[in-house]
Amino acid sequence: MSARVTTTRGGSRVTTTVTELSALLASDRPPVVLDVRWALGDPHGREHYADGHIPGAVYVDLDTELAGAPNPQEGRHPLPDLAELQTAARRWGLHTGQPVVVYDDLGNTAAARAWWLLRYAGVTDVTLLDGALGAWRAAGLPLESGVPTDPAPGDVVLTPDGLPVIDADGAAELAVDGLLFDARAAERYRGEAEPVDPRAGHIPGAVSAPTGGNLAADGTFLPPDALRKRFEEFGAGAGSRIGVYCGSGVTAAHQIAALTLAGFEATLFPGSWSAWSADPARPAATGPLPS
């Protein structure tokens, strides 16, 4: 697998290849590797981790460590309290200035939450393992099973506002005067299916851009040029004000990673559809068109 290096405006990388991670783990400055095994409707992430994970990887529970308690105002996965996130990050063994690589077993659609959240909290050297665990397996690299002992505690200090966020009012404004992407599956956007949130449909004016379209058949991100073309076809351009939401702010982070690779900046609506649809005063559109 060839190396692919892409930088953000701040100069930090978005992805790390399996070849690069394997070399880093054997170096004198290995990264902290986080396993964010999570999928909607599958509560067995820890068991999947125990069945096989990248050697030395630390399991991260998305529901309890990368999110606060669900509530109608903030949705199913509110941003966690920063002090609690710092406690968790130190428990993962993260030290100030230490690089972090995150992955899952679902094309990084869950791991991107950790990528986004750590960057939001001021950790700049955090990347997604391109291709996630599937790429590691495909390369024939080793896995370990069981649950290892906790790493030595880290000393990282987290600070807020490293990345921008918007609330429901901000999302509504972007849907009219900017560009608001809905990263959910197309059938949920159209209102044909809603497996978990209070109402079906989408935010009026939002454009359907399912997260799955960011990935190649092998689960790696599409090349930056292809991603840029994809988002340009959805209306993105130089200077576009872009916001992203999904069901509860998880896969929307994957969309932001893809937009970053494509050279665009984007803002997360953390509450996403789970918060919007819980407010009866907020309108819902259905069908394939934005409004």
N, C-alpha and C positions, 0 to 999 in steps of 0.2 A: 504494500500500500504506500503510495507516494505521500510525502509530507505536504501539507497545505497550510500555509501560514497566512492568517488574515488578522489585521489589526483594527481596533476601534479608534475613535478620535483620540482617546487617551493613551493609545499606544499599547494596550493590553490585548493579548490574543483571545480568541473565542473558542478555538478547538485545539485539541492535542490528538495526534494519531496514536494508534496502539503501538507502533514501532517506537515512537518517541517516549511514550509512557513506560514501556518495558526498559528502555535505556535509563530513564530517570529513576526508576525504582532501584536500579543497580548502581546508581551514582552515590556520591557522598552528600548529596542534598536532595533526598527523595521528597516528593510532594506528599501531602495528605490526600488520600484517595477516599472518596465518599461514595457509598453504594446507596442510591435512593430508589430502592425497589418498591414501586407503587403503581397501581392501576385502578381506575374507577371500578368499584364493585369487587375488588380482590383485596381482602384484609390480611393476606398471608405473606407480605413482603419480607418479614424477618425470617420466615421459614424458607423462602426462596433464596435469600442471602445465605442461610446456613447450608443449603444444598450445594452451593458453589458460587464463589466470588473471587475477584481479583485478589491475589495474596496481599495481605496487609490492609485491605479496604475496611473501612469502618461503616457499619450500617447506620443509616439515618432514617428516622421515621417521619415521613412527610406530614402526616396528620397531626402529630404532637410536637415535633421539633421545628418544622418549617411553616407552621401556621398556628394562629391563636384559636381559641374556642369558637366554633361557628355561632353566628347569630344573624337574624334577618337583616339588620342594618349593614353588616360588613360581609355577609356571605358565608359560604361553606369553608373557605380557607382564608380567613383574614390574615394580614401580616402579623407575625408574632411580636410580642413585646421584645424590644431590643435587648434588654438585660437578660431575658430568658434565652434569647438566641445566642447571646455571648456565652452564657453558661453552657449551652449545648455545644457551641463551637470549641470551647476549651475542653469539654469532655471528649470531643472527637480528636483532641490532640493538636489543635491548630495553634501555631505560634505566629506572632507578628512577623510579617514579611515572608512567611512560608507559602510556597505555591500550593494550590489545591486543584485536583482533577476530580470531576464528578461524572457519574454514569448511572444508567439504569439498564433494564432489559427490554426497553420499549422505545428505542430510537431517540432516547434522551428527552422524551416528552414530559417525563416526571422530573428527571435530573435537572432540567433547565430551571425549575423552581429554585433549587439550591444555587445554581449559577447566578441567577438574577438576584436572589435575596442576599447572597454574600457580597455581590457587587454593590447593591443598594446600601449594605452595611459597611462599605468602605474597603472591602478586600478586593484589590485590583488584579492580583495574579490568580485568577480562578478560570478554569477552562472546562469545556465539555469533552469527554472522550468521544471522538468522532466515530460514529457507528455503534457506540455503546458496547454493552457486553457481547453482542453478537459479533462485532468485529474482532474482539479479543479472542473469542472462541474460533472464529474462522481463520485467524492467524496461527492457531495451534498453540497458543500461549497457555501457561498453567493456571488452574483454578485451585483454590483451597476450600475445604468444607468445614462445617462446624462454626461455633461462635468463639472467636479468640477473646483473650482477656482485654480489658479496656486499655487503650494507650495511656502513656503518661500525660497528665493534664497539660493543656497548652496555656498560653498567656495572651492570646489575641485580644485586642481592644476594638470593639465595633462602634461605629458612629453612623448616624442615619443620613439619609438624603443623598447617597452617592448616585442614585438614579431617580428620575422623576416618576411621580404617580399622579393619577387623576381620580376624582370621585365621580359619582353618577352625573352630577351637573356638568363636570368637565367632559365626560364621555358624550353627553347629549350635545354639548357645544361643538366638539370635534366632528360629530356625525353630520353637522350642518356646515360648519365653516372650515373644516379640515378633512381628515381621512381617518375613519374608525374601522379597523379590521375586526371581524368576528372569526376567531380561530377554531371554532367548533366544527364538527362534522356538518356537511351541507344539509342533511335531513333535520338536524336540530335547528339550524339557522332558518330553514324554511318553515319550521313549526310542525313538521310531520311526525316528529318523535321528540319526547322530552322525558328521559328516564329518571331524572332526579330533582329537577328544580320546579318551583311552584307553577310556572306558566310556560307554555311553548312560544316560540317565535324569536325575534331578535330586536335589538335597539333600532328604532326607526332611523334610517340613513346609513346604518352600518353596512359594510361590504363583506360578503362571504369570502374568506380566504383560509380554507381548512389547513390545519397544521401539517397534516400528512403530505401535502404538496411540497413541503420544504425538503423532503428526503428522497434520495435515490433508492433503487430497489434493494440495495444492500444495507440500507439504514443509515448511511452517511448523509451529511448535508449535500445538497446540490452544489455545484461550483458557484462561486460568488456571482459570476456573470449570468448564470442561469437564474439564480435567485433574484438578481436585480431585474431581469426581464420579467420574471413572474410578478413581482410587485409593481413594476411599471404598468403591466397590463391591467392591474387592479386600480391604477390611478396614481401611484406614487411617483414623485418627481423631485428634482432638486428643490430644497427648501420646503418640502411638504411637512405639515404638522400632522404627525401620525400617532394614533392611540390604538391599543390592542386590548381586547377582552376575550374571554372564553367562558367556560362554565363557572369556574371559581378561582381564576387567576393562576392556574398551574400551566396548562398547555399554552396560554398566552405568552408565558416567559420563553417558550420555545420559539414562538413567532418573533419575539424581540431579538433572540439570538440570530435567527435567520435574517431578519432585517439588518442587523448589525453587520453580518457577513456581506450583505448586499450593499452596504454603504449608507444605510438610512438610520436615523435615530427615531426611536419610538418610546412612547409612554405607556405604562401599564395601568389598567383599571383593575385593582386587586379584587374588589367585590364582584366584578364581572356579572354575568347573567344571573347568578345565584342571588346577588343582592338586588339587582335591578328588578327581577321578576317577583321578588318578595314584597315590593312596594306597589300597592294597587294604584297609586297615583302615576306610575310610570307607564307609558304606552308600550305596546308590543306590536311589532309588524310581523306578518307571515308572508310566505311565498318566496320566490327566488330573487326578487328585486329588493334594493335597499329600503324602499318605503312602500 
